[in-house]
Amino acid sequence: MAKTASFAAVHFTVGFSVVYAMTGSLAIGGMVALVEPACNTVAYAIHEKVWERFGIAKAEAA
C-alpha cells in the first residue's frame, strides 16, 4: 500500500508540475492533478472490460 501511495504522490506531482510549467496557474495545475488520475481510473476500467470482452487476456494467457 505504501508503494501505491508513493506512486500516487509522484503522479500528482508530475501532473501538477507539467501543467503549472505550461500555464503558470496554481489553480489549473491543481485541478489537472486531481482530475487526470480520476479520468485515467475510468479509462482503465473501460479498457479492462473491452480487453475481457474480446478475449484478448485469454488468448495471451494460452
Buried (B, 14 or more C-beta within 10 A) or exposed (E): EEEEEEEEEEBBEEBBEBBBEEEEEEEBBBBBBEEBEEEEEEEEEEEEEEEEEEEEEEEEEE
